[in-house]
Amino acid sequence: MAFGNLKFDTLTTSDAKNTSTEKSIDTSYIFNGVAKHWMSATEPGSVGDSFNLSSTSDGGTGLHTVVLINNMASTAHAVVTGMQDADMACLADGSRATTGYMVTGLQRADSLTRTDGDHFTALHGDLA
Amino acid sequence: MIKTPEFQGTHLWERLHWAKENLEKVQSDIRVVYEDPEDMDNPAKILVPDPNWMACALQGGILPPVEVYWELAKDEAQPDFEKHTRGYLLHNTKPVEAMTEEQAIEYLIRKDIPQRVWRTWNEGNKPKMVICRTHQLPEHRQWRNAWQITDDIELAA
């Protein structure tokens, strides 16, 4: 069985179980709010799985440049990062472009030092 | 092999949804090692193709021509750039046909590596860029921040 397209601008619920007050959401709000890209990289220099990613460049210990397939509209996008255990992943300074971003993995001891490891990102914003 | 729908005029992001649902990931073991002449204090970089992107490249009919990305890069390089106004180039330009893995890597080099690297890759004292297989890279990363392309590398014809 083939599925077709359902085109609508507004999604409305009666919310009968809770407030019985009708609530609506614009479908463009849903589109604008979803992540436009995500990546799960489980080893340095590899990609486990992803969406809207063409490549990563391993730039040295704990440094990865991420390049998108569908550019973002502007550099004012929001990257969400994560890393394993107590390590942390951050957006590298000044690295945001419409083509992607650079993420750096940091290890916490007395001070922060760059480290390799599982790292995860998602990107929100407007597409080009 | 599944047939790619006619995608010219379809938003590239929607094409990626189709690819994610219909294509198997292709993990390539090809890597591109390069040194950026504007960043010589840092170690050699290693470009890793994304497996979902590689599936799109091999399938054909999904990705825009690489020249589209160059046009957008020109726009972004303008000092007064705020927001892309020619994003339609990604969506309306006729997608590229199916590529071999080697052709896909060439496309990716021209898309994701700075032009100053690949346009003059073989000028100077040593190559700025080398295409290799994963087994040709060092086995461990202990000295990762000292990795460089060796001066006496032998290039295949």
Interface residues (C-beta under 8 A of the other chain):
Chain A: K36 P44 G45 S46 V47 D49 S50 F51 N52 L53 S54 S55 T56 S57 D58 G59 G60 T61 T65 V67 I69 N70 N71 A73 S74 A97 T98 T99 D116 L127 A128
Chain B: H11 L12 W13 L16 K20 K25 R31 N42 P43 K45 I46 L47 V48 P49 D50 P51 N52 W53 C56 L63 Y69 L72 A73 E76 E82 K83 H84 G87 L90 L108 K111 D112 I113 L137 R141 R144 N145 W147
